[in-house]
Each structure stands twice: as C-alpha cells, then as structure tokens.
Amino acid sequence: MSGLNSDQLHRSTLRIYMSLMDQYNPSLQRLITLGNNYIQAFQALAVTSEAYYSALAKIGEQALQTMSSRLLGDILIQISESQRRLTSELEGVFRWFHNDVLQEMENNVRLDKDYVSGSRRQYEMEVRNQAAVLERQLRRGGVQDSTEYVQFLRDSQREALKEEERRYRFLAEKHCGLTQSIVYLMNKTGGALQQRAEGWRDQVNQTRVSRPRTPSRLEDNYSVRSSRLEDNMVDEHTRNWAEQSLGKVPSRGPSPQPTRSRSGSFGDSLGLGGGRMMRALVPHPPSSNPTLLSFSRGEVVTVLVPEPRNGWLYGRAESSSR
C-alpha cells in the first residue's frame, strides 16, 4: 500500500512541474505578448482620439463665431475637452498596467523557467537517492522502511502545489489591481461625465425650440429703410377718413392724376398695377443720389410695390416725373 501511495505522489509531483514548464510558462509568454499588443492598440487609439477631438474642438470654435450656434459650439468644445481628459486618465491606467503587470510577468517568466527546472532536477535527484537507500536496505535483507521516503514525497508534492498556486495568485492579484484602477477611474469621472452629458443633451434639445432670432445686419438695414419710408407716408384713404371724422371738409382741389412715366412703366412691368397712394408726413428733399425720390410734406406718393424689395420701396411722387 505504501508503494502505491509513493508512486501516486511521485507522479502527481512530476505532473505539477511539467504543467508549470509546458503549459503555464508558454501561456504566460503569450499573455505578455497579447498585453503588449493591447497597449500598442490603446496608444494608437489615444493618438487617433486626440486628433479626432481636436478637430471637433476646432469645429466648435467655428460655431462660436456664428450668431446662431454659439451655444452648440460651446457644447462641442466641452465634449472635446472631457473626452481628451478621459483618454489621458486611461493612459495613466495603461502605464500602470505596463509597469506593474506586464513587466513583472515578463520577469517571472525568465525566473520561473530556471527556478522550476532547478526545482524539478533537485526533486528527481532526491527521489533517486531515497530509492537507492531503500534498495540497499532490501538487498541486505533488512526490513524496508519507506516512511521517510513517503514523507519526503508528500512534502515535495505540497511544495509543488504551493509553487503552482503562487503563480496563479500572482496573475489574479495583478489583474484585480487593474480592475480596481478601471473602477476607480469610472467612479472618478463616470458620474460627473454622465451629469455633464445629460446637461449637454438638454441644451442641444433646447436649441430645437423656436426662439427670437437675432436679425442680421442686412435685415436691420431693411427694417430701418422700410420704417423710415413708412413713417414718412400715410395711406391717402386713412388720411381722408381721419379728416372727415374730425368734421373737416376734404380739399376740393383736383386729385392728382397719375401719369405714364418711366417709374410707372417700371411698376407695371413688375405686375404691380397702379399701386397705393400715400401722403407724406415729412418732406424728403432732393439729394445727390438720383435714385432717391424727393417729395414735400403733404404730397401724395404712389407706392408701386406691395412689399419692400431688398429693403426699398419704389414709388412715384405727384410733383415728379420719375
């Protein structure tokens, strides 16, 4: 029975050493290679991410210069800065992963190869010595006492199991540290980033709601020119109605007859018909600009266009042939 137990112990111990040399170490070397590829891939991602979010920030700066999209430009710049900070934090995690995990694993591969090989040679040598002692005792006709030999095999198996466990525990501890670093980063930036992202989304959605739009300079000029001309004239029918409501008798003078002139032909060519008659409240004296119509206070001006065009109204004064 003791012989069977000793054989089982011996084979079990050898399997442990062979597993460390033929399976664990090659697997660890492959893991290190994949880890280095992982870091290189992240570094390439970080470079691309920096270029991408820098370009996004430039577009945001362009939007800041517009009159309609300043808020959106500011949001784009904030998103770019947040993503670049997150990438920088991740680079710190990967530096730790390279220095404290990959490099130590690589060192352990070199040390374990020599250590495990030496441990196995020493174990096999001691097994041969113990077996030789038992064989000499058997030839001398003495009682074979294998208690010490079996105890040695048990101790050797226990030490081999501890060595195997230490290597797997090393991997587990290092990757627990990596996971904790990632969790710390997520707790540090994740909550705040989520709040900011929700705020950005709400601000972007608010831009969909119609709101007063800032008029452009062209629209400002259009409004000023139109209001000035409208302020200087009043509809002839409104004027007559106002005078009659105050008990005044309208003037018996003949109404001005529209004449066929170049300005009238221009209005007809635009399909505007006779236009509407307005009475000037204030005079507009002649100027050096021949395209501006001059008229006196109280004079009737026929407006030839129903709506201002490019900020201008076209008309014909009764005292002018234009």
C-alpha positions as CSV (number, residue, x, y, z in Angstrom):
1,M,0.0,0.0,0.0
2,S,2.8,2.4,0.8
3,G,4.5,1.6,-2.5
4,L,1.3,2.5,-4.4
5,N,0.9,5.8,-2.4
6,S,4.5,6.7,-3.1
7,D,4.1,6.1,-6.8
8,Q,1.0,8.3,-6.9
9,L,2.7,11.1,-5.0
10,H,5.7,10.9,-7.3
11,R,3.6,11.1,-10.5
12,S,1.5,13.9,-9.1
13,T,4.5,16.0,-8.2
14,L,6.1,15.5,-11.7
15,R,2.8,16.5,-13.3
16,I,2.8,19.8,-11.4
17,Y,6.4,20.6,-12.5
18,M,5.6,19.6,-16.1
19,S,2.4,21.7,-16.1
20,L,4.3,24.8,-15.0
21,M,7.0,24.3,-17.6
22,D,5.0,23.0,-20.5
23,Q,1.7,24.9,-20.0
24,Y,1.8,27.8,-17.6
25,N,5.0,29.4,-18.8
26,P,4.1,29.3,-22.5
27,S,0.7,30.6,-21.7
28,L,2.2,33.4,-19.7
29,Q,4.5,34.3,-22.5
30,R,1.6,34.5,-24.9
31,L,-0.4,36.6,-22.4
32,I,2.5,39.1,-22.2
33,T,2.6,39.3,-26.0
34,L,-1.1,40.0,-26.1
35,G,-0.7,42.6,-23.3
36,N,1.9,44.5,-25.2
37,N,-0.3,44.4,-28.3
38,Y,-3.2,45.7,-26.1
39,I,-1.1,48.6,-25.0
40,Q,0.0,49.4,-28.6
41,A,-3.6,49.3,-29.7
42,F,-4.6,51.7,-27.0
43,Q,-1.8,54.0,-27.8
44,A,-2.9,54.1,-31.4
45,L,-6.4,54.7,-30.2
46,A,-5.3,57.5,-28.0
47,V,-3.4,59.2,-30.9
48,T,-6.5,58.9,-33.1
49,S,-8.8,60.1,-30.3
50,E,-6.6,63.2,-29.8
51,A,-6.7,64.0,-33.5
52,Y,-10.5,63.4,-33.7
53,Y,-11.5,65.5,-30.7
54,S,-9.0,68.3,-31.6
55,A,-10.8,68.5,-34.9
56,L,-14.2,68.5,-33.1
57,A,-13.0,71.4,-30.9
58,K,-12.0,73.4,-34.0
59,I,-15.5,73.0,-35.4
60,G,-16.8,74.1,-32.1
61,E,-14.7,77.2,-32.3
62,Q,-16.1,77.9,-35.7
63,A,-19.6,77.6,-34.3
64,L,-18.7,80.1,-31.6
65,Q,-18.1,82.7,-34.2
66,T,-21.6,82.4,-35.7
67,M,-24.7,84.2,-34.4
68,S,-27.0,81.2,-34.4
69,S,-24.9,78.4,-33.0
70,R,-22.7,79.8,-30.2
71,L,-24.3,77.5,-27.6
72,L,-23.8,74.4,-29.8
73,G,-20.1,75.4,-30.4
74,D,-19.5,75.7,-26.6
75,I,-21.1,72.3,-26.1
76,L,-18.8,70.8,-28.8
77,I,-15.7,72.3,-27.1
78,Q,-16.8,70.9,-23.7
79,I,-17.3,67.4,-25.1
80,S,-13.9,67.5,-26.8
81,E,-12.2,68.6,-23.6
82,S,-14.0,65.9,-21.5
83,Q,-13.1,63.1,-23.9
84,R,-9.5,64.2,-24.1
85,R,-9.2,64.2,-20.2
86,L,-10.8,60.8,-20.1
87,T,-8.2,59.5,-22.6
88,S,-5.4,61.0,-20.6
89,E,-6.8,59.2,-17.4
90,L,-6.9,55.9,-19.3
91,E,-3.3,56.4,-20.5
92,G,-2.4,56.5,-16.8
93,V,-4.1,53.2,-16.2
94,F,-2.3,51.6,-19.1
95,R,1.1,52.9,-17.9
96,W,0.4,51.2,-14.6
97,F,-0.7,48.0,-16.4
98,H,2.6,48.0,-18.4
99,N,4.9,48.7,-15.5
100,D,3.3,46.7,-12.7
101,V,1.8,43.8,-14.6
102,L,3.4,43.1,-17.9
103,Q,7.0,43.8,-16.9
104,E,6.6,41.7,-13.7
105,M,5.1,38.9,-15.6
106,E,7.9,39.0,-18.1
107,N,10.5,38.9,-15.3
108,N,8.7,36.0,-13.7
109,V,8.8,34.0,-17.0
110,R,12.6,34.2,-17.1
111,L,13.0,33.5,-13.4
112,D,10.4,30.7,-13.3
113,K,12.0,28.9,-16.2
114,D,15.2,28.5,-14.3
115,Y,13.6,28.1,-10.9
116,V,11.1,25.4,-11.9
117,S,13.7,23.5,-13.9
118,G,16.1,23.5,-11.0
119,S,13.4,22.5,-8.5
120,R,12.4,19.6,-10.7
121,R,16.0,18.4,-11.1
122,Q,16.6,18.7,-7.3
123,Y,13.4,16.7,-6.6
124,E,14.2,13.9,-9.1
125,M,17.7,13.7,-7.7
126,E,16.4,13.3,-4.1
127,V,13.9,10.7,-5.3
128,R,16.7,8.7,-6.8
129,N,18.7,8.9,-3.6
130,Q,15.8,7.9,-1.5
131,A,15.0,5.0,-3.8
132,A,18.7,3.8,-3.7
133,V,18.7,3.8,0.1
134,L,15.5,1.6,0.1
135,E,17.0,-0.7,-2.5
136,R,20.2,-1.2,-0.4
137,Q,18.1,-2.0,2.6
138,L,16.2,-4.6,0.7
139,R,19.4,-6.3,-0.6
140,R,20.8,-6.6,2.9
141,G,17.7,-8.4,3.9
142,G,16.6,-5.8,6.3
143,V,13.1,-4.5,6.9
144,Q,12.2,-1.9,4.2
145,D,11.1,1.3,6.0
146,S,9.7,3.7,3.4
147,T,8.1,6.0,5.9
148,E,10.8,8.7,5.5
149,Y,10.6,8.4,1.7
150,V,6.8,8.7,1.6
151,Q,7.0,11.8,3.9
152,F,9.5,13.3,1.5
153,L,7.2,12.7,-1.4
154,R,4.3,14.3,0.4
155,D,6.4,17.3,1.4
156,S,7.6,17.7,-2.2
157,Q,4.1,17.5,-3.6
158,R,2.9,20.1,-1.1
159,E,5.7,22.5,-2.1
160,A,5.0,22.0,-5.8
161,L,1.3,22.7,-5.2
162,K,2.2,25.9,-3.4
163,E,4.5,27.0,-6.2
164,E,1.7,26.4,-8.7
165,E,-0.8,28.3,-6.5
166,R,1.6,31.3,-6.1
167,R,1.8,31.8,-9.9
168,Y,-1.9,31.8,-10.4
169,R,-2.4,34.0,-7.4
170,F,0.1,36.5,-8.8
171,L,-1.9,36.7,-12.0
172,A,-5.2,37.1,-10.1
173,E,-3.7,39.8,-7.8
174,K,-2.3,41.9,-10.7
175,H,-5.5,41.8,-12.7
176,C,-7.5,42.6,-9.6
177,G,-5.4,45.7,-9.3
178,L,-6.0,46.5,-13.0
179,T,-9.8,46.1,-12.5
180,Q,-9.7,48.3,-9.4
181,S,-7.9,51.0,-11.3
182,I,-10.5,51.0,-14.0
183,V,-13.3,51.0,-11.4
184,Y,-11.6,53.9,-9.6
185,L,-11.4,55.8,-12.9
186,M,-15.1,55.1,-13.7
187,N,-16.2,56.3,-10.2
188,K,-14.0,59.3,-10.5
189,T,-15.1,60.5,-13.9
190,G,-18.2,58.4,-14.8
191,G,-20.8,60.2,-12.5
192,A,-19.7,63.7,-13.3
193,L,-19.4,62.9,-17.0
194,Q,-22.9,61.4,-17.1
195,Q,-24.3,64.5,-15.5
196,R,-22.5,66.7,-18.0
197,A,-23.7,64.6,-20.9
198,E,-27.3,64.9,-19.7
199,G,-26.9,68.6,-19.4
200,W,-25.4,68.9,-22.9
201,R,-28.3,66.8,-24.3
202,D,-30.8,69.1,-22.7
203,Q,-29.1,72.2,-24.0
204,V,-29.0,70.7,-27.5
205,N,-32.7,69.9,-27.3
206,Q,-33.5,73.4,-26.2
207,T,-32.0,74.7,-29.5
208,R,-34.8,72.9,-31.3
209,V,-37.4,75.2,-29.6
210,S,-38.2,78.3,-31.6
211,R,-36.9,81.4,-30.0
212,P,-36.4,85.1,-31.2
213,R,-33.7,85.1,-33.7
214,T,-31.1,87.9,-33.8
215,P,-31.6,89.8,-37.1
216,S,-28.8,90.0,-39.4
217,R,-27.2,93.4,-40.5
218,L,-29.0,93.2,-43.8
219,E,-32.3,92.6,-42.1
220,D,-31.6,95.6,-39.8
221,N,-30.9,97.8,-42.8
222,Y,-34.1,96.5,-44.5
223,S,-36.2,97.3,-41.4
224,V,-34.7,100.8,-41.0
225,R,-35.2,101.8,-44.6
226,S,-38.8,100.4,-44.7
227,S,-39.8,102.0,-41.4
228,R,-38.4,105.4,-42.4
229,L,-40.3,105.4,-45.7
230,E,-43.5,104.1,-44.0
231,D,-43.2,106.7,-41.2
232,N,-42.9,109.5,-43.8
233,M,-46.1,108.5,-45.6
234,V,-49.7,107.7,-44.6
235,D,-52.3,106.0,-46.7
236,E,-54.5,108.5,-48.5
237,H,-57.7,106.8,-47.6
238,T,-56.7,106.8,-43.9
239,R,-55.9,110.5,-44.1
240,N,-59.3,111.3,-45.7
241,W,-61.1,109.2,-43.1
242,A,-59.3,110.9,-40.3
243,E,-60.1,114.4,-41.6
244,Q,-63.8,113.5,-42.1
245,S,-64.1,112.1,-38.6
246,L,-62.8,115.3,-37.2
247,G,-65.5,117.3,-39.0
248,K,-63.2,118.8,-41.6
249,V,-64.2,119.1,-45.2
250,P,-61.8,117.5,-47.7
251,S,-60.0,119.7,-50.0
252,R,-62.0,120.5,-53.3
253,G,-58.8,120.7,-55.3
254,P,-58.5,118.2,-58.1
255,S,-56.9,114.9,-57.2
256,P,-53.6,114.3,-58.8
257,Q,-53.9,112.3,-62.0
258,P,-51.3,109.5,-62.3
259,T,-49.2,109.9,-65.4
260,R,-47.5,107.4,-67.5
261,S,-43.8,107.8,-66.7
262,R,-40.8,105.6,-66.6
263,S,-41.4,104.9,-62.9
264,G,-45.0,103.9,-63.7
265,S,-43.8,101.7,-66.5
266,F,-41.4,100.1,-64.1
267,G,-44.3,99.4,-61.7
268,D,-46.4,98.0,-64.5
269,S,-43.6,95.8,-65.7
270,L,-43.4,94.3,-62.2
271,G,-47.1,93.5,-62.4
272,L,-47.9,95.9,-59.6
273,G,-50.8,97.8,-61.2
274,G,-51.5,101.4,-60.1
275,G,-50.0,100.9,-56.6
276,R,-51.4,102.6,-53.5
277,M,-51.4,106.3,-52.7
278,M,-49.6,107.5,-49.6
279,R,-49.4,111.1,-48.2
280,A,-46.0,112.2,-46.9
281,L,-45.9,113.3,-43.3
282,V,-42.5,114.8,-43.5
283,P,-40.6,116.1,-46.6
284,H,-37.7,114.3,-48.3
285,P,-35.6,116.9,-50.0
286,P,-33.6,116.2,-53.2
287,S,-30.2,114.6,-52.7
288,S,-27.1,113.8,-54.7
289,N,-28.3,110.3,-55.2
290,P,-30.6,110.3,-58.3
291,T,-32.3,107.0,-57.3
292,L,-33.8,108.5,-54.2
293,L,-37.3,110.0,-54.6
294,S,-37.8,113.6,-53.3
295,F,-41.2,114.9,-52.1
296,S,-42.6,117.6,-49.9
297,R,-44.7,117.4,-46.8
298,G,-48.3,116.5,-47.6
299,E,-47.6,115.4,-51.1
300,V,-49.2,112.3,-52.5
301,V,-46.8,109.5,-53.4
302,T,-47.9,106.4,-55.3
303,V,-46.2,103.3,-53.9
304,L,-45.6,100.9,-56.8
305,V,-44.7,97.7,-54.9
306,P,-46.8,95.9,-52.4
307,E,-43.8,94.8,-50.3
308,P,-40.3,96.3,-49.9
309,R,-37.7,94.7,-52.2
310,N,-34.2,94.4,-50.7
311,G,-35.3,97.0,-48.1
312,W,-36.5,99.6,-50.6
313,L,-40.0,100.8,-51.7
314,Y,-40.5,102.1,-55.2
315,G,-42.8,105.0,-55.7
316,R,-43.9,108.0,-57.9
317,A,-44.5,111.5,-56.5
318,E,-47.2,113.7,-58.0
319,S,-44.7,116.6,-58.3
320,S,-42.1,114.5,-60.0
321,S,-41.9,112.9,-63.5
322,R,-39.9,110.0,-62.1
